[in-house]
């Protein structure tokens, strides 16, 4: 489970020793790329209320000199398109991209701004943040819960308002944070996570043989 979910499970009666804290699983090697990035700004994901992607459009409206790309998915894309049109189309709404083609898309961007509804507080630990860090993209995520800081580490930023994130992304992504981002993303490497699972299998097999 994600570390922030442990207290919920323990409160529900799951024994602590039965819980393994774990980061989201990402094909790190697919996205890891230290080459220079472009200078656009991106967001990605399902256009559902908890993501509050209207904030991304509001941000783009306030920064007309920058390119903003929204990789939008889901039933509410049309609502986001209408909001974007009403604002003068400050955001490029990108049609769905196959997962195998996403590494090249990340490299076009300097920043990812992952929006969220502060009232709902229901963002998980989005895979896109680790994929972006592995791609050399600076990440900013809505500060909907304290544990999101644990996920991005000291390699990214959390924000409470459009005005706050605008000030962050108005500057180049610091090189030292980019380096930390590569290492933070490694915590989600599927090649590490597989061993957590296979170790559990081996332990269960040993117990079965000993029974």
NORWOSUL-V138299 format. One record per run of one state. SS is the DSSP state (H for helix, E for strand, C for the rest). FROM is the first residue (numbers start at 1). LEN is the number of residues. If there is no record, write none. Layout:
BEGIN
ss: [SS | SS]
from: [FROM | FROM]
len: [LEN | LEN]
END
This chain:
BEGIN
ss: [C | H | C | H | C | E | C | H | C | E | C | H | C | H | C | E | C | H | C | E | C | H | C | E | C | H | C | E | C | H | C | E | C | H | C | H | C | E | H | C]
from: [1 | 3 | 12 | 16 | 19 | 26 | 27 | 28 | 32 | 40 | 47 | 49 | 52 | 54 | 62 | 68 | 74 | 77 | 87 | 91 | 95 | 99 | 107 | 109 | 115 | 127 | 135 | 138 | 143 | 147 | 156 | 157 | 160 | 162 | 170 | 175 | 187 | 189 | 190 | 211]
len: [2 | 9 | 4 | 3 | 7 | 1 | 1 | 4 | 8 | 7 | 2 | 3 | 2 | 8 | 6 | 6 | 3 | 10 | 4 | 4 | 4 | 8 | 2 | 6 | 12 | 8 | 3 | 5 | 4 | 9 | 1 | 3 | 2 | 8 | 5 | 12 | 2 | 1 | 21 | 1]
END
